[in-house]
Amino acid sequence: MQQGIKPLTLGPVRIDFTTFAWFLFGYNVLVILWGAWVRITGSGAGCGDHWPDCNGTIIPRAESVETMIEFAHRVTSALSGVGAIGLVVWAFRGYPRAHPARFWAGLHLFFVILEGLVGALLVKKEWVGQDQSLGRALFMPIHMANTLMLTGTVALTALRSQVKPATIQPLPWVRYSLIAAVVGVVLMGMTGAVAALGNTLNPVGSLQEGVERAFNPRYYLDQLKLMHPTLTVVTSVFLVIWARAMGSRLAAPEVRLAASGLQFIILMQVIAGIFNYVLHAPGWLQLLHLLLACIMWLAVILLGYHGWVKREKVNP
């Protein structure tokens, strides 16, 4: 970490800026998983159409399990906002002007605020619970894209808070392939959000029914669900090719490690996706699938970041 950036002292625990940023990344992943649990359990309407209060009060009574699940999600989401504000204040007080840690911390706060606004819109429009409106289907993928942005920016805050690497322009193929990888993963996440919504609102009772509905969709979410496996196959093949190219052509152990990690997590994600389909998307498997998606997103960021500052191998 750069000299002059003082760690945060909480009793006997001392936390530096980079560690705090990584902690926020992990915490936000937990908030994302809890948000998915809200959808899976149909608890999004647990606070009615009230926001930011819950059923007209700041601290609601334990009238139902759904209310407590939704209220807990709002509390944990609010705490992520407090953490994002703290990250920005720390970055601006500890780092000099134009330091990249300031930029990424500020961008992270922007996406956290936007996440809260999108969540508020879903509640106020009553696009929660068992609502099957087109508006909900349109905003769920936007919600997911923003979720990826806020986790990605806090990860980059942690990475760029370290001693600044030598300023090197990335190789053109690295730049463009990274853009393609990011776009592919974001689109995969967006279509995954639609597929997950379809599994919640109109679950499949058997494998035969799932196959029949894939070829003869009953309603619009069945049609939209087909985009996710198709895009997943295309993106996964591209990511594997990209990872192998990065690992073989760039001379850095960090790149090779990130490339290997990305290929492994893609394999795990594909297996989880197959079981998710065969077992008719049980809640616990949906959460595992989402967790693996977050880890894969981090692997793409790490590989792209390390590849950005490394040069191609020079053969003797």
VEXNU-846188 format. One record per residue (C-alpha): residue in three letters; residue number from 1; y, z, x. Coordinates in nm, 4 decimals, always signed. Layout:
N
+-----+-----+----------+----------+----------+
|   r |   k |       c2 |       c3 |       c1 |
+-----+-----+----------+----------+----------+
| ALA | NUM |        Y |        Z |        X |
...
+-----+-----+----------+----------+----------+
This chain:
316
+-----+-----+----------+----------+----------+
|   r |   k |       c2 |       c3 |       c1 |
+-----+-----+----------+----------+----------+
| MET |   1 |  +0.0000 |  +0.0000 |  +0.0000 |
| GLN |   2 |  +0.3543 |  -0.0650 |  +0.1173 |
| GLN |   3 |  +0.5372 |  +0.2050 |  +0.3079 |
| GLY |   4 |  +0.7848 |  +0.4010 |  +0.0956 |
| ILE |   5 |  +0.5906 |  +0.3801 |  -0.2328 |
| LYS |   6 |  +0.5305 |  +0.7439 |  -0.3138 |
| PRO |   7 |  +0.2095 |  +0.8402 |  -0.4952 |
| LEU |   8 |  +0.2151 |  +1.0204 |  -0.8289 |
| THR |   9 |  +0.1037 |  +1.3846 |  -0.8081 |
| LEU |  10 |  -0.0697 |  +1.5363 |  -1.1109 |
| GLY |  11 |  -0.1732 |  +1.8837 |  -1.0037 |
| PRO |  12 |  -0.4396 |  +1.8423 |  -0.7342 |
| VAL |  13 |  -0.4698 |  +1.4676 |  -0.8034 |
| ARG |  14 |  -0.2569 |  +1.2116 |  -0.6189 |
| ILE |  15 |  -0.2498 |  +0.8593 |  -0.7590 |
| ASP |  16 |  -0.0871 |  +0.5655 |  -0.5825 |
| PHE |  17 |  +0.0692 |  +0.2700 |  -0.7628 |
| THR |  18 |  -0.2228 |  +0.0332 |  -0.7097 |
| THR |  19 |  -0.4779 |  +0.2856 |  -0.8355 |
| PHE |  20 |  -0.2640 |  +0.3515 |  -1.1421 |
| ALA |  21 |  -0.2448 |  -0.0210 |  -1.2186 |
| TRP |  22 |  -0.6242 |  -0.0531 |  -1.1943 |
| PHE |  23 |  -0.6608 |  +0.2546 |  -1.4128 |
| LEU |  24 |  -0.4440 |  +0.0840 |  -1.6753 |
| PHE |  25 |  -0.6659 |  -0.2234 |  -1.6556 |
| GLY |  26 |  -0.9769 |  -0.0170 |  -1.7260 |
| TYR |  27 |  -0.8024 |  +0.1810 |  -1.9988 |
| ASN |  28 |  -0.6851 |  -0.1368 |  -2.1714 |
| VAL |  29 |  -1.0417 |  -0.2704 |  -2.1690 |
| LEU |  30 |  -1.1513 |  +0.0463 |  -2.3514 |
| VAL |  31 |  -0.8707 |  -0.0015 |  -2.6049 |
| ILE |  32 |  -0.9843 |  -0.3614 |  -2.6574 |
| LEU |  33 |  -1.3425 |  -0.2481 |  -2.7191 |
| TRP |  34 |  -1.2233 |  +0.0144 |  -2.9661 |
| GLY |  35 |  -1.0179 |  -0.2523 |  -3.1432 |
| ALA |  36 |  -1.3340 |  -0.4605 |  -3.1761 |
| TRP |  37 |  -1.5091 |  -0.1575 |  -3.3225 |
| VAL |  38 |  -1.2303 |  -0.1339 |  -3.5801 |
| ARG |  39 |  -1.3108 |  -0.4919 |  -3.6855 |
| ILE |  40 |  -1.6884 |  -0.4436 |  -3.6775 |
| THR |  41 |  -1.6717 |  -0.1338 |  -3.8991 |
| GLY |  42 |  -1.4158 |  -0.2888 |  -4.1347 |
| SER |  43 |  -1.1718 |  -0.0079 |  -4.0566 |
| GLY |  44 |  -0.8613 |  -0.2223 |  -4.0091 |
| ALA |  45 |  -0.7356 |  -0.1207 |  -4.3542 |
| GLY |  46 |  -0.7934 |  +0.2485 |  -4.2825 |
| CYS |  47 |  -0.4196 |  +0.3127 |  -4.2749 |
| GLY |  48 |  -0.3399 |  +0.0785 |  -4.5616 |
| ASP |  49 |  -0.0529 |  -0.1625 |  -4.5035 |
| HIS |  50 |  +0.1527 |  +0.1075 |  -4.3296 |
| TRP |  51 |  +0.2743 |  +0.0575 |  -3.9739 |
| PRO |  52 |  +0.3489 |  +0.2324 |  -3.7410 |
| ASP |  53 |  +0.2679 |  +0.5301 |  -3.9665 |
| CYS |  54 |  -0.0746 |  +0.5690 |  -4.1252 |
| ASN |  55 |  -0.0942 |  +0.5901 |  -4.5039 |
| GLY |  56 |  +0.2674 |  +0.7052 |  -4.5141 |
| THR |  57 |  +0.2290 |  +0.9886 |  -4.2605 |
| ILE |  58 |  +0.2467 |  +1.0201 |  -3.8850 |
| ILE |  59 |  -0.0797 |  +1.2137 |  -3.8601 |
| PRO |  60 |  -0.3062 |  +1.1273 |  -4.1548 |
| ARG |  61 |  -0.5636 |  +1.3505 |  -4.3170 |
| ALA |  62 |  -0.9253 |  +1.2763 |  -4.2416 |
| GLU |  63 |  -0.9718 |  +1.1099 |  -4.5804 |
| SER |  64 |  -1.2298 |  +0.8614 |  -4.4514 |
| VAL |  65 |  -1.4074 |  +0.7554 |  -4.1354 |
| GLU |  66 |  -1.2227 |  +0.4216 |  -4.1517 |
| THR |  67 |  -0.8866 |  +0.5987 |  -4.1446 |
| MET |  68 |  -0.9823 |  +0.8005 |  -3.8374 |
| ILE |  69 |  -1.1158 |  +0.4932 |  -3.6559 |
| GLU |  70 |  -0.7981 |  +0.2937 |  -3.7232 |
| PHE |  71 |  -0.5706 |  +0.5892 |  -3.6418 |
| ALA |  72 |  -0.7524 |  +0.6499 |  -3.3123 |
| HIS |  73 |  -0.7020 |  +0.2842 |  -3.2232 |
| ARG |  74 |  -0.3290 |  +0.3116 |  -3.2902 |
| VAL |  75 |  -0.2991 |  +0.6252 |  -3.0770 |
| THR |  76 |  -0.4859 |  +0.4731 |  -2.7833 |
| SER |  77 |  -0.2832 |  +0.1521 |  -2.8159 |
| ALA |  78 |  +0.0403 |  +0.3513 |  -2.8119 |
| LEU |  79 |  -0.0727 |  +0.5290 |  -2.4958 |
| SER |  80 |  -0.1321 |  +0.1921 |  -2.3301 |
| GLY |  81 |  +0.2316 |  +0.1129 |  -2.4104 |
| VAL |  82 |  +0.3440 |  +0.4378 |  -2.2469 |
| GLY |  83 |  +0.1371 |  +0.3466 |  -1.9415 |
| ALA |  84 |  +0.2936 |  -0.0007 |  -1.9269 |
| ILE |  85 |  +0.6445 |  +0.1477 |  -1.9392 |
| GLY |  86 |  +0.5522 |  +0.3924 |  -1.6637 |
| LEU |  87 |  +0.4170 |  +0.1071 |  -1.4528 |
| VAL |  88 |  +0.7432 |  -0.0858 |  -1.4829 |
| VAL |  89 |  +0.9588 |  +0.2182 |  -1.4014 |
| TRP |  90 |  +0.7425 |  +0.2974 |  -1.0991 |
| ALA |  91 |  +0.7498 |  -0.0655 |  -0.9795 |
| PHE |  92 |  +1.1286 |  -0.0924 |  -1.0065 |
| ARG |  93 |  +1.1861 |  +0.2426 |  -0.8372 |
| GLY |  94 |  +0.9317 |  +0.1913 |  -0.5607 |
| TYR |  95 |  +0.9505 |  -0.1775 |  -0.4717 |
| PRO |  96 |  +1.2446 |  -0.3845 |  -0.3495 |
| ARG |  97 |  +1.4135 |  -0.6520 |  -0.5559 |
| ALA |  98 |  +1.2105 |  -0.9729 |  -0.6062 |
| HIS |  99 |  +0.8840 |  -0.8018 |  -0.5119 |
| PRO | 100 |  +0.5957 |  -0.9572 |  -0.7110 |
| ALA | 101 |  +0.4771 |  -0.6148 |  -0.8325 |
| ARG | 102 |  +0.7997 |  -0.5869 |  -1.0329 |
| PHE | 103 |  +0.7488 |  -0.9267 |  -1.1933 |
| TRP | 104 |  +0.3866 |  -0.8714 |  -1.2949 |
| ALA | 105 |  +0.4485 |  -0.5173 |  -1.4199 |
| GLY | 106 |  +0.7351 |  -0.6442 |  -1.6360 |
| LEU | 107 |  +0.5222 |  -0.9290 |  -1.7691 |
| HIS | 108 |  +0.2445 |  -0.6822 |  -1.8492 |
| LEU | 109 |  +0.4865 |  -0.4718 |  -2.0539 |
| PHE | 110 |  +0.5984 |  -0.7851 |  -2.2402 |
| PHE | 111 |  +0.2434 |  -0.8693 |  -2.3449 |
| VAL | 112 |  +0.1718 |  -0.5064 |  -2.4427 |
| ILE | 113 |  +0.4747 |  -0.5134 |  -2.6741 |
| LEU | 114 |  +0.3673 |  -0.8502 |  -2.8120 |
| GLU | 115 |  +0.0176 |  -0.7100 |  -2.8713 |
| GLY | 116 |  +0.1644 |  -0.4312 |  -3.0793 |
| LEU | 117 |  +0.3731 |  -0.6754 |  -3.2828 |
| VAL | 118 |  +0.0730 |  -0.8993 |  -3.3522 |
| GLY | 119 |  -0.1286 |  -0.5939 |  -3.4591 |
| ALA | 120 |  +0.1547 |  -0.4838 |  -3.6861 |
| LEU | 121 |  +0.1681 |  -0.8286 |  -3.8451 |
| LEU | 122 |  -0.2047 |  -0.8199 |  -3.9164 |
| VAL | 123 |  -0.1634 |  -0.4832 |  -4.0882 |
| LYS | 124 |  +0.1496 |  -0.5702 |  -4.2870 |
| LYS | 125 |  -0.0022 |  -0.8988 |  -4.4055 |
| GLU | 126 |  -0.3237 |  -0.7095 |  -4.4881 |
| TRP | 127 |  -0.5233 |  -0.9466 |  -4.2671 |
| VAL | 128 |  -0.7719 |  -0.6677 |  -4.1970 |
| GLY | 129 |  -1.0918 |  -0.5224 |  -4.3377 |
| GLN | 130 |  -1.2784 |  -0.7876 |  -4.5378 |
| ASP | 131 |  -0.9838 |  -1.0237 |  -4.5763 |
| GLN | 132 |  -1.0963 |  -1.3860 |  -4.5331 |
| SER | 133 |  -0.7590 |  -1.5579 |  -4.5411 |
| LEU | 134 |  -0.6739 |  -1.8510 |  -4.3193 |
| GLY | 135 |  -0.3805 |  -1.6573 |  -4.1735 |
| ARG | 136 |  -0.6164 |  -1.3976 |  -4.0296 |
| ALA | 137 |  -0.8381 |  -1.6670 |  -3.8804 |
| LEU | 138 |  -0.5332 |  -1.8225 |  -3.7136 |
| PHE | 139 |  -0.3906 |  -1.5011 |  -3.5721 |
| MET | 140 |  -0.7143 |  -1.3470 |  -3.4422 |
| PRO | 141 |  -0.7446 |  -1.6029 |  -3.1580 |
| ILE | 142 |  -0.3742 |  -1.5525 |  -3.0790 |
| HIS | 143 |  -0.4448 |  -1.1798 |  -3.0660 |
| MET | 144 |  -0.7297 |  -1.2427 |  -2.8211 |
| ALA | 145 |  -0.5245 |  -1.4738 |  -2.6000 |
| ASN | 146 |  -0.2515 |  -1.2116 |  -2.5743 |
| THR | 147 |  -0.5145 |  -0.9488 |  -2.4943 |
| LEU | 148 |  -0.6332 |  -1.1564 |  -2.2002 |
| MET | 149 |  -0.2745 |  -1.1988 |  -2.0831 |
| LEU | 150 |  -0.1985 |  -0.8276 |  -2.0841 |
| THR | 151 |  -0.5159 |  -0.7386 |  -1.8928 |
| GLY | 152 |  -0.4629 |  -1.0272 |  -1.6522 |
| THR | 153 |  -0.1048 |  -0.9295 |  -1.5740 |
| VAL | 154 |  -0.1897 |  -0.5666 |  -1.5018 |
| ALA | 155 |  -0.4724 |  -0.6803 |  -1.2710 |
| LEU | 156 |  -0.2273 |  -0.9049 |  -1.0867 |
| THR | 157 |  +0.0174 |  -0.6146 |  -1.0676 |
| ALA | 158 |  -0.2474 |  -0.4158 |  -0.8835 |
| LEU | 159 |  -0.3335 |  -0.7059 |  -0.6538 |
| ARG | 160 |  +0.0261 |  -0.7949 |  -0.5692 |
| SER | 161 |  +0.1251 |  -0.4318 |  -0.5113 |
| GLN | 162 |  -0.0661 |  -0.4372 |  -0.1837 |
| VAL | 163 |  +0.0860 |  -0.5488 |  +0.1453 |
| LYS | 164 |  +0.2107 |  -0.8965 |  +0.0697 |
| PRO | 165 |  -0.0193 |  -1.1627 |  +0.2185 |
| ALA | 166 |  +0.1175 |  -1.4383 |  +0.4322 |
| THR | 167 |  +0.3070 |  -1.6906 |  +0.2243 |
| ILE | 168 |  +0.0771 |  -1.9913 |  +0.2073 |
| GLN | 169 |  +0.0946 |  -2.2763 |  -0.0369 |
| PRO | 170 |  -0.2450 |  -2.3087 |  -0.2052 |
| LEU | 171 |  -0.4450 |  -2.6214 |  -0.1567 |
| PRO | 172 |  -0.3830 |  -2.8628 |  -0.4473 |
| TRP | 173 |  -0.7449 |  -2.8571 |  -0.5632 |
| VAL | 174 |  -0.7386 |  -2.4763 |  -0.5676 |
| ARG | 175 |  -0.4212 |  -2.4705 |  -0.7767 |
| TYR | 176 |  -0.5372 |  -2.7204 |  -1.0370 |
| SER | 177 |  -0.8926 |  -2.5904 |  -1.0614 |
| LEU | 178 |  -0.7595 |  -2.2368 |  -1.1118 |
| ILE | 179 |  -0.5359 |  -2.3560 |  -1.3951 |
| ALA | 180 |  -0.8343 |  -2.5282 |  -1.5556 |
| ALA | 181 |  -1.0462 |  -2.2129 |  -1.5169 |
| VAL | 182 |  -0.7810 |  -1.9910 |  -1.6764 |
| VAL | 183 |  -0.7262 |  -2.2301 |  -1.9664 |
| GLY | 184 |  -1.1026 |  -2.2605 |  -2.0218 |
| VAL | 185 |  -1.1593 |  -1.8840 |  -2.0284 |
| VAL | 186 |  -0.8645 |  -1.8241 |  -2.2628 |
| LEU | 187 |  -0.9865 |  -2.0928 |  -2.5045 |
| MET | 188 |  -1.3379 |  -1.9509 |  -2.4839 |
| GLY | 189 |  -1.2009 |  -1.6083 |  -2.5710 |
| MET | 190 |  -0.9960 |  -1.7454 |  -2.8603 |
| THR | 191 |  -1.2922 |  -1.9260 |  -3.0155 |
| GLY | 192 |  -1.5040 |  -1.6166 |  -2.9520 |
| ALA | 193 |  -1.2592 |  -1.4121 |  -3.1592 |
| VAL | 194 |  -1.3037 |  -1.6554 |  -3.4492 |
| ALA | 195 |  -1.6834 |  -1.6424 |  -3.4154 |
| ALA | 196 |  -1.6764 |  -1.2616 |  -3.4101 |
| LEU | 197 |  -1.4597 |  -1.2579 |  -3.7216 |
| GLY | 198 |  -1.7095 |  -1.4846 |  -3.8958 |
| ASN | 199 |  -1.9963 |  -1.2535 |  -3.7967 |
| THR | 200 |  -1.8077 |  -0.9605 |  -3.9492 |
| LEU | 201 |  -1.6980 |  -1.1234 |  -4.2745 |
| ASN | 202 |  -2.0065 |  -1.3312 |  -4.3451 |
| PRO | 203 |  -2.2994 |  -1.1980 |  -4.1389 |
| VAL | 204 |  -2.6201 |  -1.3923 |  -4.0966 |
| GLY | 205 |  -2.9378 |  -1.2351 |  -4.2331 |
| SER | 206 |  -3.1953 |  -1.4314 |  -4.0345 |
| LEU | 207 |  -3.2280 |  -1.6830 |  -3.7532 |
| GLN | 208 |  -3.3250 |  -1.9525 |  -4.0033 |
| GLU | 209 |  -3.0137 |  -1.8835 |  -4.2075 |
| GLY | 210 |  -2.8026 |  -1.9001 |  -3.8944 |
| VAL | 211 |  -2.9426 |  -2.2419 |  -3.8013 |
| GLU | 212 |  -2.8963 |  -2.3726 |  -4.1563 |
| ARG | 213 |  -2.5360 |  -2.2540 |  -4.1703 |
| ALA | 214 |  -2.4664 |  -2.4058 |  -3.8293 |
| PHE | 215 |  -2.5557 |  -2.7525 |  -3.9616 |
| ASN | 216 |  -2.4454 |  -2.6929 |  -4.3223 |
| PRO | 217 |  -2.1447 |  -2.4575 |  -4.3084 |
| ARG | 218 |  -2.0805 |  -2.2574 |  -4.6238 |
| TYR | 219 |  -1.7116 |  -2.1880 |  -4.5596 |
| TYR | 220 |  -1.4457 |  -2.2616 |  -4.3026 |
| LEU | 221 |  -1.5332 |  -1.9803 |  -4.0585 |
| ASP | 222 |  -1.8866 |  -2.1189 |  -4.0300 |
| GLN | 223 |  -1.7346 |  -2.4479 |  -3.9174 |
| LEU | 224 |  -1.4982 |  -2.2802 |  -3.6710 |
| LYS | 225 |  -1.7809 |  -2.0687 |  -3.5249 |
| LEU | 226 |  -1.9426 |  -2.3833 |  -3.3840 |
| MET | 227 |  -1.6544 |  -2.4301 |  -3.1420 |
| HIS | 228 |  -1.7397 |  -2.1172 |  -2.9451 |
| PRO | 229 |  -2.0916 |  -2.2002 |  -2.8175 |
| THR | 230 |  -1.9875 |  -2.5583 |  -2.7435 |
| LEU | 231 |  -1.6834 |  -2.4531 |  -2.5441 |
| THR | 232 |  -1.8796 |  -2.1738 |  -2.3769 |
| VAL | 233 |  -2.1362 |  -2.4167 |  -2.2362 |
| VAL | 234 |  -1.8707 |  -2.6553 |  -2.1045 |
| THR | 235 |  -1.6535 |  -2.3787 |  -1.9558 |
| SER | 236 |  -1.9472 |  -2.1916 |  -1.8024 |
| VAL | 237 |  -2.0727 |  -2.5040 |  -1.6242 |
| PHE | 238 |  -1.7231 |  -2.5701 |  -1.4921 |
| LEU | 239 |  -1.6788 |  -2.2093 |  -1.3755 |
| VAL | 240 |  -2.0092 |  -2.2133 |  -1.1870 |
| ILE | 241 |  -1.9156 |  -2.5399 |  -1.0115 |
| TRP | 242 |  -1.5690 |  -2.4002 |  -0.9366 |
| ALA | 243 |  -1.7074 |  -2.0745 |  -0.7984 |
| ARG | 244 |  -1.9548 |  -2.2528 |  -0.5730 |
| ALA | 245 |  -1.6816 |  -2.4852 |  -0.4427 |
| MET | 246 |  -1.4454 |  -2.1948 |  -0.3741 |
| GLY | 247 |  -1.7153 |  -1.9908 |  -0.2012 |
| SER | 248 |  -1.8322 |  -2.2749 |  +0.0205 |
| ARG | 249 |  -1.4981 |  -2.4313 |  +0.1153 |
| LEU | 250 |  -1.2752 |  -2.1257 |  +0.1694 |
| ALA | 251 |  -1.3274 |  -1.9112 |  +0.4787 |
| ALA | 252 |  -1.2960 |  -1.5564 |  +0.3443 |
| PRO | 253 |  -1.5543 |  -1.2897 |  +0.2546 |
| GLU | 254 |  -1.3414 |  -1.1839 |  -0.0444 |
| VAL | 255 |  -1.3656 |  -1.5348 |  -0.1887 |
| ARG | 256 |  -1.7417 |  -1.5539 |  -0.1395 |
| LEU | 257 |  -1.7891 |  -1.2103 |  -0.2977 |
| ALA | 258 |  -1.5710 |  -1.2985 |  -0.5972 |
| ALA | 259 |  -1.7498 |  -1.6340 |  -0.6363 |
| SER | 260 |  -2.0911 |  -1.4682 |  -0.6359 |
| GLY | 261 |  -1.9724 |  -1.2034 |  -0.8807 |
| LEU | 262 |  -1.8347 |  -1.4645 |  -1.1191 |
| GLN | 263 |  -2.1610 |  -1.6613 |  -1.1207 |
| PHE | 264 |  -2.3616 |  -1.3449 |  -1.1880 |
| ILE | 265 |  -2.1413 |  -1.2304 |  -1.4751 |
| ILE | 266 |  -2.1524 |  -1.5795 |  -1.6302 |
| LEU | 267 |  -2.5320 |  -1.5558 |  -1.6323 |
| MET | 268 |  -2.5174 |  -1.2123 |  -1.7957 |
| GLN | 269 |  -2.2643 |  -1.3351 |  -2.0505 |
| VAL | 270 |  -2.4758 |  -1.6370 |  -2.1476 |
| ILE | 271 |  -2.7826 |  -1.4157 |  -2.1922 |
| ALA | 272 |  -2.5822 |  -1.1698 |  -2.4030 |
| GLY | 273 |  -2.4494 |  -1.4575 |  -2.6121 |
| ILE | 274 |  -2.8000 |  -1.5885 |  -2.6810 |
| PHE | 275 |  -2.9235 |  -1.2446 |  -2.7845 |
| ASN | 276 |  -2.6099 |  -1.1967 |  -2.9929 |
| TYR | 277 |  -2.7021 |  -1.5082 |  -3.1890 |
| VAL | 278 |  -3.0753 |  -1.4373 |  -3.2150 |
| LEU | 279 |  -3.0228 |  -1.0734 |  -3.3246 |
| HIS | 280 |  -2.7492 |  -1.1700 |  -3.5750 |
| ALA | 281 |  -2.4605 |  -1.0067 |  -3.3837 |
| PRO | 282 |  -2.5245 |  -0.6306 |  -3.4127 |
| GLY | 283 |  -2.2168 |  -0.4209 |  -3.3428 |
| TRP | 284 |  -2.3344 |  -0.2762 |  -3.0121 |
| LEU | 285 |  -2.4167 |  -0.6235 |  -2.8784 |
| GLN | 286 |  -2.0790 |  -0.7585 |  -2.9869 |
| LEU | 287 |  -1.9161 |  -0.4821 |  -2.7822 |
| LEU | 288 |  -2.1334 |  -0.5612 |  -2.4803 |
| HIS | 289 |  -2.0508 |  -0.9311 |  -2.5164 |
| LEU | 290 |  -1.6793 |  -0.8486 |  -2.5254 |
| LEU | 291 |  -1.7057 |  -0.6150 |  -2.2255 |
| LEU | 292 |  -1.8763 |  -0.8881 |  -2.0236 |
| ALA | 293 |  -1.5993 |  -1.1280 |  -2.1281 |
| CYS | 294 |  -1.3381 |  -0.8871 |  -1.9884 |
| ILE | 295 |  -1.5316 |  -0.8536 |  -1.6622 |
| MET | 296 |  -1.5680 |  -1.2319 |  -1.6365 |
| TRP | 297 |  -1.1918 |  -1.2683 |  -1.6896 |
| LEU | 298 |  -1.1324 |  -1.0215 |  -1.4060 |
| ALA | 299 |  -1.3741 |  -1.2142 |  -1.1827 |
| VAL | 300 |  -1.1809 |  -1.5359 |  -1.2478 |
| ILE | 301 |  -0.8544 |  -1.3601 |  -1.1595 |
| LEU | 302 |  -0.9974 |  -1.2136 |  -0.8392 |
| LEU | 303 |  -1.1460 |  -1.5449 |  -0.7287 |
| GLY | 304 |  -0.8255 |  -1.7316 |  -0.8092 |
| TYR | 305 |  -0.6085 |  -1.4734 |  -0.6346 |
| HIS | 306 |  -0.8101 |  -1.4629 |  -0.3125 |
| GLY | 307 |  -0.8542 |  -1.8388 |  -0.3121 |
| TRP | 308 |  -0.4797 |  -1.8887 |  -0.3578 |
| VAL | 309 |  -0.3975 |  -1.7351 |  -0.0192 |
| LYS | 310 |  -0.6909 |  -1.8648 |  +0.1848 |
| ARG | 311 |  -0.7175 |  -2.1962 |  +0.3633 |
| GLU | 312 |  -1.0082 |  -2.4352 |  +0.3672 |
| LYS | 313 |  -1.2696 |  -2.3969 |  +0.6386 |
| VAL | 314 |  -1.2074 |  -2.6024 |  +0.9488 |
| ASN | 315 |  -1.5269 |  -2.7549 |  +1.0795 |
| PRO | 316 |  -1.5492 |  -2.7630 |  +1.4629 |
+-----+-----+----------+----------+----------+
